[in-house]
Amino acid sequence: MNINIRYIGMSFNEHLTDNVIRKLEELCEKYEIIRKAKILIKHKNTDASDYALCKIELHLPESRILAETLAENFDIAVEKTIRKLKIKLPNTGLSKSTSKNQSKFRESAI
Protein backbone atom coordinates (compact mmCIF):
# COMPACT_ATOMS: atom_id res chain seq x y z
CA MET A 1 0.00 0.00 0.00
CA ASN A 2 1.17 3.49 -0.83
CA ILE A 3 0.84 5.95 2.09
CA ASN A 4 1.09 9.71 1.64
CA ILE A 5 1.00 11.89 4.79
CA ARG A 6 0.77 15.67 4.56
CA TYR A 7 1.11 18.04 7.51
CA ILE A 8 -0.47 21.50 7.42
CA GLY A 9 0.08 24.20 10.03
CA MET A 10 2.63 22.07 11.86
CA SER A 11 5.97 20.41 11.35
CA PHE A 12 6.65 16.72 10.73
CA ASN A 13 5.87 14.55 13.77
CA GLU A 14 7.61 11.17 13.85
CA HIS A 15 5.44 9.73 16.65
CA LEU A 16 2.26 10.68 14.84
CA THR A 17 3.54 9.38 11.50
CA ASP A 18 4.51 6.04 13.04
CA ASN A 19 1.13 5.79 14.77
CA VAL A 20 -0.82 6.48 11.56
CA ILE A 21 1.27 4.03 9.50
CA ARG A 22 0.94 1.29 12.13
CA LYS A 23 -2.84 1.66 12.29
CA LEU A 24 -3.19 1.72 8.50
CA GLU A 25 -1.00 -1.36 8.11
CA GLU A 26 -3.25 -3.19 10.60
CA LEU A 27 -6.27 -2.13 8.56
CA CYS A 28 -4.55 -3.28 5.35
CA GLU A 29 -3.92 -6.71 6.82
CA LYS A 30 -7.65 -7.07 7.27
CA TYR A 31 -8.58 -5.45 3.94
CA GLU A 32 -6.04 -6.22 1.21
CA ILE A 33 -8.19 -4.25 -1.23
CA ILE A 34 -6.73 -0.97 0.07
CA ARG A 35 -4.26 0.28 -2.53
CA LYS A 36 -3.41 3.78 -1.35
CA ALA A 37 -3.97 6.08 1.62
CA LYS A 38 -3.81 9.86 1.63
CA ILE A 39 -3.61 11.38 5.09
CA LEU A 40 -3.96 15.03 5.98
CA ILE A 41 -2.93 16.12 9.47
CA LYS A 42 -3.78 19.73 10.16
CA HIS A 43 -3.41 21.99 13.15
CA LYS A 44 -6.43 24.30 13.36
CA ASN A 45 -6.14 27.36 15.52
CA THR A 46 -9.26 29.33 16.40
CA ASP A 47 -9.71 32.23 18.77
CA ALA A 48 -11.14 29.91 21.40
CA SER A 49 -8.76 26.95 21.18
CA ASP A 50 -6.55 24.66 19.10
CA TYR A 51 -7.83 21.61 17.27
CA ALA A 52 -6.32 18.64 15.47
CA LEU A 53 -7.78 17.50 12.16
CA CYS A 54 -7.13 14.07 10.72
CA LYS A 55 -8.50 13.30 7.27
CA ILE A 56 -7.85 9.93 5.59
CA GLU A 57 -8.82 8.93 2.08
CA LEU A 58 -8.48 5.25 1.18
CA HIS A 59 -8.21 4.24 -2.46
CA LEU A 60 -9.83 0.89 -3.28
CA PRO A 61 -9.96 -0.83 -6.68
CA GLU A 62 -13.30 0.71 -7.66
CA SER A 63 -13.96 3.39 -5.06
CA ARG A 64 -12.62 5.70 -2.41
CA ILE A 65 -13.54 6.03 1.24
CA LEU A 66 -13.09 9.25 3.19
CA ALA A 67 -13.24 9.89 6.92
CA GLU A 68 -12.20 12.84 9.01
CA THR A 69 -12.22 13.91 12.62
CA LEU A 70 -11.66 17.18 14.44
CA ALA A 71 -10.49 16.52 18.00
CA GLU A 72 -8.62 18.07 20.90
CA ASN A 73 -5.36 16.28 20.00
CA PHE A 74 -3.82 14.37 17.10
CA ASP A 75 -3.80 10.91 18.67
CA ILE A 76 -7.53 11.09 19.33
CA ALA A 77 -8.20 12.48 15.85
CA VAL A 78 -6.28 9.61 14.22
CA GLU A 79 -7.95 6.95 16.39
CA LYS A 80 -11.47 8.23 15.67
CA THR A 81 -10.79 8.58 11.95
CA ILE A 82 -9.49 5.00 11.71
CA ARG A 83 -12.56 3.83 13.65
CA LYS A 84 -14.82 5.58 11.11
CA LEU A 85 -12.99 3.86 8.25
CA LYS A 86 -13.41 0.46 9.92
CA ILE A 87 -17.16 1.08 9.97
CA LYS A 88 -17.28 2.20 6.33
CA LEU A 89 -15.08 -0.53 4.83
CA PRO A 90 -17.50 -3.47 5.26
CA ASN A 91 -20.20 -1.39 3.54
CA THR A 92 -18.20 -1.07 0.31
CA GLY A 93 -19.43 -4.43 -0.95
CA LEU A 94 -15.83 -5.53 -1.37
CA SER A 95 -14.82 -8.54 0.65
CA LYS A 96 -12.25 -8.75 3.42
CA SER A 97 -8.98 -10.43 2.72
CA THR A 98 -8.65 -14.08 3.56
CA SER A 99 -5.83 -15.30 5.71
CA LYS A 100 -3.07 -17.34 4.12
CA ASN A 101 -4.22 -20.44 5.99
CA GLN A 102 -7.76 -20.14 4.65
CA SER A 103 -6.45 -19.64 1.10
CA LYS A 104 -4.24 -22.73 1.34
CA PHE A 105 -7.12 -24.77 2.73
CA ARG A 106 -9.40 -23.74 -0.11
CA GLU A 107 -6.78 -24.62 -2.72
CA SER A 108 -6.22 -28.06 -1.25
CA ALA A 109 -9.97 -28.72 -0.89
CA ILE A 110 -10.65 -28.07 -4.57
KAFENUR-V233481 format. One line per field, one symbol per residue. burial: b if it has 9 or more other C-alpha atoms within 8 Angstrom, else e. A space follows every 50 residues. Layout:
# KAFENUR-V233481
burial=???
This chain:
# KAFENUR-V233481
burial=eebebebbeeeeeeebbeebbebbeebbebbbbbbbbbbbbbbbeeeeeb bbbbbbbbbbeeeebbbbbbbbebebbbebbbebbbebebeeeeebbeee eebeeeeeee
